[in-house]
């Protein structure tokens, strides 16, 4: 009996010793993976002010990727410090400067979610808009980035009209809308050539209703005249030509629209029931009140 107890005790001692050996081995492996300097930094991070200054210095040196990571370290190590909030948006800016646009967008969106309406929120929206704007493609390619950029630019203009980014946003809005209008015209002309007039009208209609201040609206009105004439919807064709003539009397597109109507014994005529007339009157800059 006594011998059995001795055996069990020995087995227990062996198990404890084995566990201790395994734990020691694990610690040894971890120590090998991380230097003493890294462990020290993790346990005793620098004060937030110093971390921010170091990140800012990296920005000034053009080391944007390193700066972004340093700003993120500050946010992680001192999340409740006064420097942490700005560090989030500065990380986004550093990523943007480094050309890492998805990371810039993610960091800036995190800021707008956590701190909407704060001092740096305008910068965060500016970064998101800029990242999407830089990815805008030519009109004959996918325009998803253009739409995302336009949404952010309009948010920036509406919510932060006095920010230093507002004027830039206004200019970019015009460029984005021009690209979207050009894209709609590309597709509309494609359908028109294939005599798919309903699909073509839908594209030209988008230009007339949503992008009236772009240079493409003149051709869109002429193409509407052409499409409606092809479908035999002459009243809408006349209305499109009337809007075109009132607002762009010297346009070559108006001359083409006028000639097209005249070939069928028609002339431009305003119609209060036409969606074209209603859509145009809704924009203060242009109206059908008569020639200027």
C-alpha positions in Angstrom: 0.0 0.0 0.0 2.7 2.3 1.0 4.6 1.5 -2.2 1.5 2.4 -4.3 1.2 5.8 -2.5 4.8 6.5 -3.3 4.2 5.7 -7.0 1.2 8.1 -7.2 3.2 10.8 -5.5 6.0 10.4 -7.9 3.7 10.6 -10.9 2.1 13.7 -9.6 5.5 15.3 -9.1 6.5 14.4 -12.6 3.3 16.0 -14.1 3.9 19.3 -12.2 7.5 19.3 -13.3 6.4 18.8 -16.9 3.9 21.6 -16.8 6.6 24.0 -15.4 9.0 22.9 -18.1 6.4 23.6 -20.8 5.6 27.0 -19.3 9.2 27.9 -19.2 9.7 26.8 -22.8 6.7 29.0 -23.9 8.1 32.0 -22.2 11.5 31.4 -23.8 9.9 31.2 -27.3 7.9 34.5 -26.6 11.1 36.2 -25.4 12.8 35.1 -28.6 10.0 36.5 -30.8 10.0 39.9 -29.1 13.0 41.9 -28.1 13.4 43.3 -24.7 12.9 46.7 -26.2 9.6 45.8 -27.8 8.3 44.3 -24.5 9.4 47.4 -22.6 7.5 49.6 -25.0 4.4 47.5 -24.8 4.5 47.6 -21.0 5.6 51.2 -20.6 4.6 53.3 -23.7 5.8 56.8 -24.1 3.6 59.7 -22.9 0.9 60.7 -25.5 2.5 64.1 -26.1 5.8 62.5 -27.0 4.2 59.9 -29.2 2.3 62.5 -31.1 5.4 64.6 -31.5 7.3 61.6 -32.8 4.6 60.8 -35.3 4.5 64.4 -36.4 8.2 64.4 -36.9 7.9 61.3 -39.1 5.3 63.1 -41.1 7.6 66.0 -41.6 10.4 63.6 -42.7 8.1 62.1 -45.4 7.9 58.8 -43.6 4.1 58.6 -43.9 3.6 54.9 -43.4 5.7 55.0 -40.2 3.9 58.1 -39.0 0.5 56.4 -39.5 1.5 53.4 -37.4 2.8 55.8 -34.7 -0.4 57.7 -34.6 -2.3 54.3 -34.3 0.0 53.3 -31.5 -0.9 56.5 -29.7 -4.6 55.8 -30.1 -4.2 52.3 -28.9 -1.9 53.0 -25.9 -3.6 56.2 -24.7 -7.2 56.0 -26.0 -8.5 58.5 -23.4 -5.8 61.1 -23.9 -6.5 64.5 -25.6 -4.0 63.6 -28.3 -5.7 60.2 -29.2 -8.7 61.8 -30.9 -6.6 63.8 -33.3 -4.2 60.9 -33.8 -7.0 58.9 -35.5 -7.6 61.5 -38.2 -3.8 62.1 -38.5 -3.3 58.4 -39.1 -5.8 58.7 -41.9 -4.0 61.6 -43.4 -0.6 59.9 -43.1 -2.0 56.8 -44.9 -3.5 59.0 -47.6 -0.1 60.7 -48.1 1.5 57.2 -48.2 -0.9 56.2 -51.0 -2.7 53.6 -48.9 -6.2 54.8 -49.8 -8.3 51.9 -48.2 -6.4 52.4 -44.9 -6.9 56.1 -45.1 -10.6 55.8 -45.7 -11.0 53.2 -42.9 -9.2 55.4 -40.4 -11.1 58.6 -41.4 -14.5 56.8 -41.3 -13.6 55.5 -37.8 -13.1 59.1 -36.8 -16.4 60.4 -38.3 -18.2 57.6 -36.5 -16.6 58.2 -33.1 -16.3 62.0 -33.2 -18.9 63.5 -35.6 -19.2 67.3 -35.6 -15.8 67.8 -33.9 -13.1 70.2 -35.0 -11.2 67.6 -37.1 -14.4 66.0 -38.7 -14.1 68.2 -41.7 -10.6 67.0 -42.3 -11.8 63.4 -42.0 -14.5 63.9 -44.6 -11.9 65.7 -46.8 -9.6 62.7 -46.6 -12.4 60.2 -47.5 -13.5 62.4 -50.4 -9.9 62.8 -51.6 -9.2 59.1 -51.5 -12.3 58.3 -53.5 -11.7 61.3 -55.9 -8.2 60.1 -56.7 -9.7 56.8 -57.9 -12.1 58.4 -60.4 -12.0 56.7 -63.7 -12.7 57.9 -67.2 -16.4 58.3 -68.2 -16.4 55.0 -70.1 -15.5 53.0 -67.0 -17.1 52.2 -63.6 -18.2 55.3 -61.7 -18.7 53.9 -58.2 -15.7 55.8 -56.8 -17.0 59.0 -58.4 -20.3 58.6 -56.7 -18.7 57.9 -53.3 -16.5 61.0 -53.8 -19.4 63.2 -54.7 -21.4 62.0 -51.7 -18.5 62.9 -49.3 -17.9 66.2 -51.1 -21.5 67.3 -50.7 -21.4 66.3 -47.0 -18.3 68.4 -46.6 -19.9 71.4 -48.4 -23.2 71.1 -46.4 -21.9 70.4 -42.9 -18.7 72.4 -43.0 -19.2 75.3 -45.3 -16.7 77.5 -43.5 -14.0 74.8 -43.4 -10.7 75.4 -45.4 -11.8 72.4 -47.5 -15.1 73.9 -48.7 -13.8 75.7 -51.8 -11.9 72.7 -52.9 -15.0 70.6 -52.4 -17.0 72.9 -54.6 -14.6 72.6 -57.4 -14.3 68.8 -57.1 -18.1 68.5 -57.0 -18.3 70.1 -60.4 -15.6 67.8 -61.8 -17.3 64.7 -60.3 -20.7 65.7 -61.7 -19.2 66.4 -65.1 -17.6 62.9 -65.1 -20.9 61.3 -64.1 -22.8 63.3 -66.7 -20.3 62.3 -69.4 -20.7 58.6 -68.3 -24.5 58.9 -68.7 -24.0 60.4 -72.1 -21.7 57.6 -73.2 -24.3 55.0 -72.3 -27.1 57.0 -73.7 -25.4 57.3 -77.1 -24.7 53.6 -77.0 -28.4 52.8 -76.6 -29.4 55.5 -79.2 -27.2 54.0 -81.9 -28.9 50.6 -81.3 -32.3 52.3 -81.5 -33.1 51.4 -77.8 -34.7 54.8 -77.4 -36.4 54.2 -74.0 -33.1 53.2 -72.4 -31.4 56.1 -74.1 -34.0 58.6 -72.8 -33.5 57.3 -69.3 -29.8 58.2 -69.5 -30.3 61.6 -71.0 -33.0 62.3 -68.5 -30.5 61.7 -65.7 -28.3 64.4 -67.1 -31.1 66.9 -67.5 -32.5 66.3 -64.0 -29.3 65.8 -62.0 -26.5 67.4 -63.9 -28.0 70.6 -65.3 -24.9 72.7 -64.6 -22.6 70.5 -66.6 -21.6 71.1 -70.2 -23.2 67.9 -71.2 -26.8 69.1 -70.7 -27.0 70.8 -74.1 -26.3 67.6 -76.0 -28.6 65.7 -73.6 -31.5 68.0 -74.6 -30.7 67.5 -78.2 -30.6 63.7 -77.8 -33.9 63.8 -76.0 -35.4 65.7 -79.0 -33.9 63.0 -81.3 -35.1 60.1 -79.2 -38.6 61.4 -78.7 -38.9 62.1 -82.4 -37.9 58.6 -83.2 -40.6 57.3 -80.9 -43.2 59.7 -82.3 -43.6 61.5 -79.0 -43.5 64.9 -80.6 -44.7 67.1 -77.8 -41.8 66.0 -75.5 -39.4 66.5 -78.4 -40.6 70.1 -78.9 -40.3 70.7 -75.2 -36.7 69.5 -75.1 -35.8 71.7 -78.0 -37.6 74.7 -76.4 -35.7 74.4 -73.2 -32.5 74.0 -75.2 -33.3 77.1 -77.3 -34.3 79.3 -74.3 -31.1 78.6 -72.4 -28.5 77.9 -75.1 -29.8 79.8 -78.2 -26.3 79.8 -79.8 -25.6 76.2 -79.2 -24.8 74.0 -82.1 -27.0 71.3 -80.4 -30.0 73.7 -80.6 -29.4 74.2 -84.3 -29.5 70.4 -84.8 -32.6 70.1 -82.6 -34.3 72.9 -84.5 -33.5 71.4 -87.9 -34.7 68.0 -86.8 -38.1 69.4 -85.7 -38.4 71.5 -88.8 -37.8 68.5 -91.1 -41.2 67.2 -89.7 -42.9 70.6 -89.9 -42.5 71.3 -86.2 -40.9 73.9 -84.1 -39.7 74.1 -80.5 -42.6 74.6 -78.1 -42.8 74.9 -74.3 -45.2 72.6 -72.6 -46.0 73.0 -68.9 -46.9 69.3 -68.7 -43.5 68.1 -69.9 -41.2 66.6 -67.2 -38.4 68.4 -69.0 -39.9 71.9 -68.5 -40.7 71.1 -64.9 -37.2 69.7 -64.2 -35.6 72.8 -65.7 -37.8 75.3 -63.8 -36.8 73.6 -60.5 -33.3 74.9 -60.9 -33.1 78.6 -60.0 -30.2 79.4 -62.3 -32.1 78.5 -65.5 -35.8 79.2 -66.2 -38.2 79.4 -69.0 -39.3 83.0 -68.2 -38.2 84.2 -71.6 -34.9 85.1 -73.3 -32.6 87.2 -71.3 
